[in-house]
């Protein structure tokens, strides 16, 4: 393999990684850090939101913060993404 080929391959790998990172936008961008920080899969959090008797965005955010200890940004991202699925 030539030096030019190695550089081209490395550049393509970097572009692919950047494209994957850029592809996740909006609330879903928080999902990896939510799973890491709180130790539950995102789908589990979303199921809690879906089965909650609360229906308003900020009520759900406040509930996740108070009852489950989530930070505001993480709670907001989960609620926004879950409620958008209903629409």
N, CA, C and O of each residue as an XYZ file, in Angstrom:
348
protein
N       0.850     -1.178      0.000
C       0.000      0.000      0.000
C       0.892      1.237      0.000
O       1.863      1.308      0.754
N       0.568      2.194     -0.830
C       1.374      3.406     -0.910
C       0.945      4.390      0.160
O      -0.119      4.247      0.762
N       1.766      5.373      0.386
C       1.455      6.411      1.364
C       0.187      7.161      0.959
O      -0.628      7.508      1.813
N       0.019      7.408     -0.326
C      -1.172      8.111     -0.815
C      -2.431      7.289     -0.549
O      -3.473      7.839     -0.192
N      -2.331      5.968     -0.723
C      -3.484      5.090     -0.471
C      -3.849      5.091      1.000
O      -5.029      5.121      1.348
N      -2.835      5.059      1.876
C      -3.075      5.075      3.316
C      -3.752      6.380      3.715
O      -4.702      6.374      4.499
N      -3.270      7.498      3.181
C      -3.872      8.792      3.495
C      -5.312      8.859      2.984
O      -6.186      9.375      3.680
N      -5.568      8.350      1.789
C      -6.918      8.354      1.229
C      -7.839      7.483      2.072
O      -8.967      7.886      2.358
N      -7.387      6.305      2.473
C      -8.187      5.408      3.301
C      -8.487      6.048      4.649
O      -9.614      5.966      5.137
N      -7.489      6.683      5.253
C      -7.692      7.358      6.538
C      -8.681      8.514      6.389
O      -9.521      8.728      7.263
N      -8.589      9.241      5.312
C      -9.503     10.361      5.082
C     -10.932      9.855      4.904
O     -11.868     10.457      5.429
N     -11.113      8.754      4.170
C     -12.449      8.188      3.972
C     -13.028      7.689      5.293
O     -14.214      7.875      5.565
N     -12.191      7.058      6.109
C     -12.641      6.575      7.409
C     -13.083      7.738      8.282
O     -14.115      7.653      8.949
N     -12.324      8.814      8.287
C     -12.663     10.007      9.071
C     -13.960     10.627      8.558
O     -14.793     11.061      9.353
N     -14.138     10.674      7.246
C     -15.371     11.233      6.669
C     -16.584     10.388      7.054
O     -17.646     10.923      7.371
N     -16.420      9.073      7.024
C     -17.519      8.178      7.378
C     -17.895      8.361      8.841
O     -19.080      8.429      9.165
N     -16.915      8.442      9.729
C     -17.182      8.647     11.152
C     -17.864      9.989     11.378
O     -18.795     10.084     12.179
N     -17.418     11.012     10.690
C     -18.026     12.337     10.830
C     -19.458     12.328     10.320
O     -20.330     12.960     10.917
N     -19.711     11.627      9.232
C     -21.063     11.557      8.678
C     -22.007     10.841      9.636
O     -23.153     11.256      9.806
N     -21.531      9.771     10.259
C     -22.370      9.055     11.219
C     -22.699      9.933     12.418
O     -23.834      9.935     12.895
N     -21.719     10.673     12.906
C     -21.932     11.561     14.041
C     -22.886     12.686     13.655
O     -23.775     13.040     14.430
N     -22.708     13.240     12.477
C     -23.551     14.343     12.028
C     -24.972     13.888     11.726
O     -25.903     14.691     11.787
N     -25.150     12.615     11.404
C     -26.471     12.108     11.050
C     -27.429     12.136     12.233
O     -28.637     12.271     12.042
N     -26.914     12.011     13.448
C     -27.763     12.029     14.635
C     -27.877     13.465     15.109
O     -26.915     14.062     15.593
N     -29.084     14.006     14.955
C     -29.324     15.390     15.346
C     -30.546     15.450     16.235
O     -31.278     14.470     16.372
N     -30.760     16.589     16.828
C     -31.938     16.792     17.659
C     -31.852     16.001     18.958
O     -30.760     15.691     19.435
N     -32.998     15.680     19.521
C     -33.023     15.001     20.816
C     -32.256     13.681     20.840
O     -31.664     13.330     21.860
N     -32.260     12.954     19.739
C     -31.585     11.652     19.701
C     -30.078     11.769     19.910
O     -29.433     10.786     20.276
N     -29.512     12.937     19.686
C     -28.084     13.130     19.903
C     -27.706     12.920     21.372
O     -26.555     12.611     21.682
N     -28.670     13.087     22.266
C     -28.420     12.903     23.699
C     -28.473     11.437     24.126
O     -28.002     11.104     25.214
N     -29.030     10.561     23.304
C     -29.310      9.195     23.738
C     -28.094      8.411     24.240
O     -28.206      7.755     25.276
N     -26.952      8.441     23.571
C     -25.812      7.691     24.103
C     -25.399      8.152     25.509
O     -25.090      7.325     26.367
N     -25.394      9.458     25.739
C     -24.997      9.940     27.063
C     -26.066      9.640     28.115
O     -25.733      9.439     29.283
N     -27.335      9.604     27.728
C     -28.406      9.258     28.666
C     -28.235      7.808     29.115
O     -28.306      7.507     30.307
N     -28.011      6.921     28.161
C     -27.834      5.511     28.507
C     -26.604      5.308     29.390
O     -26.642      4.532     30.345
N     -25.531      5.998     29.072
C     -24.296      5.856     29.853
C     -24.468      6.407     31.268
O     -24.058      5.769     32.237
N     -25.067      7.576     31.387
C     -25.170      8.230     32.684
C     -26.173      7.557     33.616
O     -25.920      7.437     34.814
N     -27.310      7.117     33.075
C     -28.381      6.612     33.936
C     -28.525      5.093     33.905
O     -29.313      4.539     34.671
N     -27.787      4.412     33.041
C     -27.747      2.959     33.043
C     -29.000      2.247     32.570
O     -29.189      1.067     32.861
N     -29.849      2.941     31.852
C     -31.061      2.334     31.292
C     -31.105      2.619     29.806
O     -30.678      3.687     29.366
N     -31.614      1.682     29.027
C     -31.743      1.953     27.595
C     -32.791      3.040     27.333
O     -33.744      3.187     28.098
N     -32.615      3.776     26.281
C     -33.523      4.857     25.932
C     -34.944      4.329     25.775
O     -35.898      4.989     26.188
N     -35.095      3.166     25.192
C     -36.436      2.613     24.985
C     -37.161      2.423     26.317
O     -38.380      2.579     26.384
N     -36.435      2.095     27.356
C     -37.042      1.953     28.687
C     -37.544      3.303     29.205
O     -38.636      3.391     29.767
N     -36.751      4.341     29.014
C     -37.183      5.686     29.414
C     -38.414      6.112     28.627
O     -39.356      6.678     29.182
N     -38.394      5.832     27.329
C     -39.522      6.222     26.486
C     -40.792      5.468     26.887
O     -41.885      6.032     26.833
N     -40.662      4.230     27.280
C     -41.826      3.467     27.726
C     -42.394      4.057     29.021
O     -43.611      4.098     29.202
N     -41.521      4.510     29.915
C     -41.991      5.185     31.128
C     -42.793      6.439     30.778
O     -43.830      6.716     31.381
N     -42.307      7.174     29.814
C     -42.996      8.393     29.384
C     -44.351      8.049     28.759
O     -45.363      8.680     29.062
N     -44.355      7.039     27.884
C     -45.600      6.647     27.223
C     -46.671      6.177     28.204
O     -47.858      6.428     27.996
N     -46.258      5.503     29.262
C     -47.227      4.937     30.210
C     -47.553      5.878     31.364
O     -48.386      5.556     32.211
N     -46.911      7.020     31.401
C     -47.198      7.996     32.450
C     -48.587      8.594     32.233
O     -49.006      8.802     31.094
N     -49.296      8.868     33.325
C     -50.593      9.540     33.160
C     -50.438     11.006     32.742
O     -51.407     11.639     32.321
N     -49.236     11.535     32.858
C     -48.975     12.914     32.444
C     -48.914     12.988     30.923
O     -48.493     12.035     30.268
N     -49.325     14.098     30.375
C     -49.332     14.227     28.912
C     -48.626     15.473     28.394
O     -48.231     15.520     27.229
N     -48.464     16.470     29.237
C     -47.850     17.723     28.782
C     -46.335     17.647     28.885
O     -45.782     17.061     29.816
N     -45.685     18.251     27.910
C     -44.229     18.183     27.802
C     -43.515     18.546     29.109
O     -42.743     17.747     29.639
N     -43.773     19.741     29.622
C     -43.034     20.190     30.802
C     -43.414     19.418     32.065
O     -42.599     19.298     32.980
N     -44.628     18.898     32.129
C     -45.003     18.034     33.258
C     -44.157     16.765     33.244
O     -43.665     16.318     34.281
N     -43.998     16.200     32.064
C     -43.191     14.984     31.933
C     -41.719     15.256     32.242
O     -41.061     14.444     32.893
N     -41.209     16.378     31.785
C     -39.815     16.747     32.075
C     -39.625     16.886     33.588
O     -38.673     16.340     34.147
N     -40.519     17.608     34.243
C     -40.419     17.805     35.693
C     -40.506     16.472     36.429
O     -39.793     16.258     37.409
N     -41.369     15.583     35.966
C     -41.521     14.259     36.585
C     -40.243     13.435     36.456
O     -39.806     12.813     37.424
N     -39.644     13.425     35.270
C     -38.397     12.673     35.077
C     -37.279     13.228     35.962
O     -36.467     12.474     36.499
N     -37.247     14.539     36.103
C     -36.229     15.166     36.946
C     -36.452     14.834     38.419
O     -35.514     14.460     39.123
N     -37.693     14.970     38.884
C     -37.995     14.780     40.304
C     -37.985     13.309     40.717
O     -37.435     12.957     41.761
N     -38.582     12.469     39.913
C     -38.749     11.056     40.302
C     -37.587     10.158     39.889
O     -37.341      9.126     40.513
N     -36.881     10.549     38.847
C     -35.843      9.672     38.306
C     -34.457     10.297     38.278
O     -33.491      9.650     37.873
N     -34.354     11.559     38.707
C     -33.052     12.205     38.825
C     -32.378     12.592     37.525
O     -31.164     12.796     37.501
N     -33.130     12.700     36.446
C     -32.527     13.106     35.184
C     -32.255     14.602     35.188
O     -32.951     15.374     35.846
N     -31.239     14.991     34.447
C     -30.977     16.400     34.252
C     -31.999     16.980     33.287
O     -32.666     16.238     32.566
N     -32.124     18.288     33.268
C     -33.141     18.929     32.444
C     -32.977     18.611     30.955
O     -33.950     18.256     30.290
N     -31.772     18.734     30.434
C     -31.544     18.489     29.009
C     -31.867     17.065     28.597
O     -32.470     16.832     27.550
N     -31.460     16.108     29.431
C     -31.740     14.711     29.123
C     -33.236     14.420     29.183
O     -33.779     13.756     28.300
N     -33.897     14.914     30.216
C     -35.341     14.711     30.336
C     -36.065     15.363     29.160
O     -36.968     14.764     28.577
N     -35.679     16.561     28.819
C     -36.296     17.287     27.713
C     -36.118     16.538     26.398
O     -37.063     16.440     25.615
N     -34.935     16.013     26.145
C     -34.675     15.269     24.909
C     -35.544     14.018     24.829
O     -36.132     13.737     23.784
N     -35.629     13.273     25.916
C     -36.448     12.061     25.922
C     -37.919     12.370     25.691
O     -38.584     11.690     24.908
N     -38.426     13.383     26.363
C     -39.840     13.746     26.224
C     -40.112     14.251     24.803
O     -41.094     13.846     24.182
N     -39.268     15.114     24.296
C     -39.473     15.663     22.951
C     -39.511     14.550     21.909
O     -40.384     14.533     21.042
N     -38.573     13.633     21.998
C     -38.492     12.547     21.023
C     -39.703     11.623     21.140
O     -40.267     11.199     20.132
N     -40.093     11.319     22.363
C     -41.226     10.412     22.588
C     -42.540     11.042     22.132
O     -43.350     10.384     21.479
N     -42.752     12.292     22.466
C     -43.992     12.958     22.063
C     -44.057     13.160     20.547
O     -45.144     13.150     19.969
N     -42.929     13.340     19.915
C     -42.896     13.510     18.461
C     -43.333     12.225     17.749
O     -43.860     12.276     16.638
N     -43.116     11.092     18.386
C     -43.551      9.828     17.798
C     -45.067      9.709     17.747
O     -45.608      9.036     16.869
N     -45.751     10.352     18.675
C     -47.219     10.312     18.715
C     -47.830     11.124     17.588
O     -48.915     10.812     17.095
N     -47.125     12.162     17.188
C     -47.675     13.098     16.185
C     -47.708     12.508     14.790
O     -48.141     13.173     13.848
